């Protein structure tokens, strides 16, 4: 702990514990030292440690259990804004991704969808809707539309692999994307699929992805649980 820093000591403690949870050093189910032992080990007062633990409880990262102490209950997923799939990102940080396929069908493109994908109206389009979970807990509802000529995977394959993995295996070279991040509240359907109360905040992401020839590969519209998920973005100033 840096006692000379203007950052409050409780916040320094909470930040270090949160980092350990995010990196997996403190996996789900880990019991933290009790407040007295933790305060003694860190050379801090018990109220400071109690405030730090309280802030982690408020974030949903740990829970206090009578007779069992304080326990890690969830690793919040932080995802960088890169041209990667959610499945790959979750697998890379050992979040054990699983997928529930809701829709996997080939339909004729409406005028709106044809315009998004840069194809002809009435052309075949693969329409996908899936729920992605991390360590058994749902975190995202994903809708994707892409030209059916690219791939037509089975639902079983979509449960086992990420969409971008399948596209790359089919020889599609992903090059760039335009992405928009927003927010909205959960509907009744969102609530049922994502285990969030109606009206809870959700993050939204719309993405149009292009191959190296500039052709549209997919249009995606996803929603994420704000309580379990965040985007990381690094910014650089001019040198």
C-alpha positions in Angstrom: 0.0 0.0 0.0 1.2 3.5 -0.8 0.4 5.6 2.3 1.6 8.8 0.6 -0.7 8.4 -2.4 -3.8 10.7 -2.7 -5.7 7.5 -3.7 -7.6 6.3 -0.6 -6.2 3.2 1.0 -9.5 1.2 0.8 -9.5 1.9 -3.0 -6.0 0.6 -3.4 -6.9 -2.6 -1.5 -10.1 -3.1 -3.5 -8.2 -2.4 -6.8 -5.6 -5.0 -6.1 -8.1 -7.7 -5.1 -10.2 -6.9 -8.2 -7.1 -7.2 -10.4 -6.4 -10.6 -8.9 -10.0 -11.7 -9.6 -9.8 -10.4 -13.2 -6.5 -12.2 -13.9 -7.7 -15.5 -12.3 -5.2 -15.3 -9.4 -8.3 -15.4 -7.2 -10.7 -17.8 -9.0 -14.4 -18.2 -8.3 -14.9 -19.9 -4.9 -11.8 -18.5 -3.3 -12.3 -17.4 0.3 -10.5 -14.2 1.3 -8.8 -13.7 4.7 -11.1 -12.3 7.3 -11.0 -8.6 7.9 -8.8 -8.8 11.0 -6.2 -11.0 9.4 -6.2 -9.0 6.2 -5.9 -5.7 8.1 -2.9 -7.1 10.1 -1.2 -8.4 7.0 -1.5 -5.1 5.2 -0.9 -2.9 8.2 -4.2 -1.2 7.8 -7.2 -0.5 10.0 -10.1 -2.9 10.1 -12.6 -0.2 8.9 -10.4 0.5 5.9 -10.4 -3.2 4.9 -14.1 -3.4 5.6 -14.7 -0.5 3.2 -12.6 -2.2 0.5 -14.4 -5.5 0.8 -17.7 -3.6 0.8 -16.9 -1.9 -2.6 -16.2 -5.3 -4.1 -19.5 -6.7 -2.7 -21.2 -3.7 -4.4 -19.6 -4.6 -7.7 -20.8 -8.2 -7.4 -17.3 -9.6 -7.4 -17.4 -11.1 -3.9 -20.1 -12.0 -1.4 -20.1 -12.2 2.4 -21.5 -15.5 3.7 -22.3 -15.9 7.4 -20.0 -18.5 8.8 -18.0 -18.8 5.6 -16.4 -15.4 5.3 -15.9 -13.5 2.1 -15.9 -15.5 -1.2 -15.2 -14.7 -4.8 -18.3 -15.2 -6.8 -17.6 -14.0 -10.3 -14.8 -13.0 -12.7 -16.0 -9.9 -14.5 -15.1 -10.2 -18.2 -13.1 -7.2 -19.5 -12.7 -7.3 -23.3 -10.4 -5.2 -25.4 -11.8 -3.4 -28.4 -10.1 -5.5 -31.1 -11.2 -7.4 -34.2 -11.7 -10.7 -32.3 -14.6 -12.9 -31.4 -16.1 -13.0 -28.0 -15.6 -16.8 -27.9 -11.8 -16.4 -28.6 -11.5 -13.7 -26.0 -13.2 -15.7 -23.3 -11.2 -18.8 -24.1 -7.9 -16.9 -24.0 -8.6 -15.8 -20.4 -9.9 -19.2 -19.3 -13.5 -18.2 -18.9 -14.7 -21.6 -20.3 -17.1 -20.2 -23.0 -20.2 -22.1 -23.9 -22.9 -21.3 -26.5 -26.6 -21.8 -26.7 -27.9 -21.6 -30.3 -31.3 -20.0 -30.5 -31.5 -19.4 -34.3 -29.5 -20.9 -37.1 -31.3 -20.5 -40.4 -30.8 -19.4 -44.0 -33.3 -16.7 -45.1 -33.7 -14.4 -48.1 -32.2 -11.0 -47.6 -34.6 -8.1 -47.1 -33.8 -4.8 -48.6 -32.4 -3.5 -45.3 -30.2 -6.6 -44.7 -29.0 -6.6 -48.4 -27.9 -3.0 -48.0 -26.0 -3.8 -44.8 -24.2 -6.8 -46.3 -23.7 -5.3 -49.8 -25.6 -8.2 -51.5 -28.7 -8.4 -53.6 -32.1 -8.4 -52.1 -33.4 -11.9 -51.9 -29.9 -13.4 -51.7 -29.4 -16.1 -49.1 -28.3 -14.8 -45.7 -27.3 -16.9 -42.7 -29.1 -15.6 -39.6 -27.7 -16.5 -36.2 -28.8 -15.8 -32.7 -26.9 -17.2 -29.7 -26.4 -16.8 -26.0 -22.8 -16.9 -24.9 -21.9 -17.8 -21.3 -18.7 -17.6 -19.3 -18.1 -20.2 -16.6 -21.7 -21.2 -16.9 -23.2 -17.7 -16.5 -24.8 -16.0 -19.5 -23.1 -12.7 -20.4 -24.2 -11.9 -24.0 -27.0 -12.3 -26.5 -25.6 -12.2 -30.0 -27.3 -11.7 -33.4 -25.3 -12.1 -36.6 -26.2 -11.9 -40.3 -23.8 -12.8 -43.0 -23.8 -14.0 -46.7 -24.8 -17.6 -46.6 -22.2 -18.3 -49.4 -19.4 -17.8 -46.8 -20.4 -20.6 -44.3 -23.4 -22.6 -43.2 -22.3 -24.3 -39.9 -24.4 -26.7 -37.9 -25.7 -25.6 -34.5 -23.4 -28.2 -33.0 -20.4 -26.6 -34.6 -21.5 -23.2 -33.4 -21.7 -24.5 -29.9 -18.1 -25.7 -30.1 -16.3 -22.9 -32.0 -16.5 -19.1 -32.4 -17.9 -17.6 -35.5 -14.6 -15.9 -36.5 -12.8 -19.3 -36.1 -15.3 -20.8 -38.6 -14.9 -17.9 -41.0 -11.1 -18.1 -40.9 -11.3 -21.9 -41.4 -13.4 -21.2 -44.5 -10.6 -19.0 -45.9 -12.2 -15.6 -45.1 -9.6 -13.1 -44.2 -11.0 -10.6 -41.7 -9.4 -7.2 -42.2 -11.4 -4.3 -40.5 -14.6 -3.4 -38.8 -16.8 -0.5 -37.9 -18.1 -0.8 -34.4 -20.6 1.2 -32.3 -20.9 0.9 -28.5 -24.1 1.9 -26.7 -26.5 1.0 -23.9 -30.1 0.2 -23.3 -32.2 -1.5 -20.6 -33.2 -5.2 -20.5 -36.5 -6.3 -22.0 -38.4 -9.3 -20.7 -36.8 -11.5 -23.3 -33.3 -10.2 -22.4 -34.2 -10.9 -18.7 -35.1 -14.5 -19.4 -32.0 -15.2 -21.6 -29.4 -13.2 -19.6 -30.6 -13.6 -16.0 -30.9 -9.9 -15.4 -34.0 -8.1 -14.1 -36.2 -6.2 -16.5 -34.8 -2.7 -16.8 -31.3 -3.6 -15.9 -28.5 -1.8 -17.9 -27.1 -3.6 -20.9 -24.2 -2.7 -23.1 -24.9 -2.8 -26.8 -22.5 -3.4 -29.7 -23.1 -3.2 -33.5 -20.3 -4.2 -35.8 -19.9 -4.4 -39.5 -16.9 -6.5 -40.5 -15.0 -6.4 -43.8 -12.6 -8.8 -45.5 -9.4 -7.7 -47.3 -11.3 -7.0 -50.5 -13.6 -4.6 -48.7 -16.6 -6.9 -48.8 -18.9 -7.1 -45.8 -18.4 -10.4 -43.9 -21.0 -9.9 -41.2 -23.3 -7.5 -39.5 -23.6 -8.2 -35.7 -25.9 -6.8 -33.1 -25.0 -7.9 -29.5 -26.1 -7.0 -26.0 -24.0 -7.7 -22.9 -24.7 -7.7 -19.2 -23.2 -4.5 -17.8 -22.9 -6.2 -14.4 -20.7 -8.9 -15.8 -19.0 -7.3 -18.8 -17.0 -4.3 -19.9 -15.0 -3.1 -22.9 -11.4 -1.9 -22.5 -10.2 0.9 -24.7 -6.6 2.4 -24.8 -6.1 5.9 -26.0 -2.9 7.6 -27.2 -2.1 11.3 -27.4 -0.1 12.8 -30.1 3.7 12.4 -29.7 
